[in-house]
Amino acid sequence: MKSSIAAGRADPRRINADLHCHSLMSDGTLSPSAVVERAAAQGVEMLALTDHDNLAGLGEAAARAAGLGLPFVPGVEVSVTWGGETIHVVGLNVDPQDATLEEGLARTRSGRDARAVEIGEQLAAVGIPGAYEGALRYVGNPALVSRTHFARFLVERGFCRDVSDVFSRFLVEGRPGFVPQRWAAMDEAVEWILCAGGQAVLAHPGRYRLDRVQHHAMISDFRDAGGVAIEVVSGSHTVAQYAEYARVAVEFGLLASRGSDFHGPGESHVELGQVPPLPDSVVPVWHDWEIAA
């Protein structure tokens, strides 16, 4: 039976919703079922699995969530190119069977393998052979080789202390292993999500290397494309950014979302369900959802 997740709550902002996390179907380290089990153990009251550019883990995650009585939201995180930067748009409450969404995601995935081969070649050129093959050992979904998989290989081989160290020395612009990728356009990604009956959320806006004017333009373009929410509280944000993006949400008339961006134990900044509640000034994206528990 479906009911409003906010029904009977004095303040729906206090629901422990985690609407951004990953499994090994993209660049997480746990199976979809294990992510759900860990979320439930951490007190999460509503969970969205949002793997990068694919929907492959949603069936398993939904089944396990139903078994645990945990309200589950089918989601995805779509890679977007905007202003020469990679931006992420989360889709929530999407239909995993929607052909438009799946076709768009398939096109997005198609360029990943060629990019991964080139990353391996660049790393080999600076004395790190076998990186492509090594990264594949960490991949749960062969269609989604990412920089994170290379980062885990570099840590395993002792080239870096941890994944954060990798991204200060490799795989980023100006460093060995950086290969730019052209992803979907902002309006394309939002349209795929809308076609699948979902809501588009701008993910962790504080992470992007954009100045104030560019940030404003990016958020305006997102809203004008049909985006309805922004991640205010994110495992990728600082405490100051919680307040900053709450103000942005109000300014642009956007709903607010919340998520840990959890990838795996010992690797993520924040555990599932452990980010703070949304600020009082915003309206949560889930304020009128009806979710089966």
Secondary structure, 3 states (H helix, E strand, C coil): CEEECCCCCCCHHHCCEECCECCCCCCCCCCHHHHHHHHHHCCCCEEEECCECCCCCHHHHHHHHHHHCCCEEEEEEEEEEECCEEEEEEEECCCCCCHHHHHHHHHHHHCHHHHHHHHHHHHHHCCCCCHHHHHHCCCCCCCCCCHHHHHHHHHHCCCCCCHHHHHHHCCCCCCCCCCCCCCECHHHHHHHHHHCCCEEEECCHHHCCCCHHHHHHHHHHHHHHCCCEEEEEECCCCHHHHHHHHHHHHHHCCEEEEECCECCCCCCCCCCCCCCCCCCCCCECCCCCEEEC
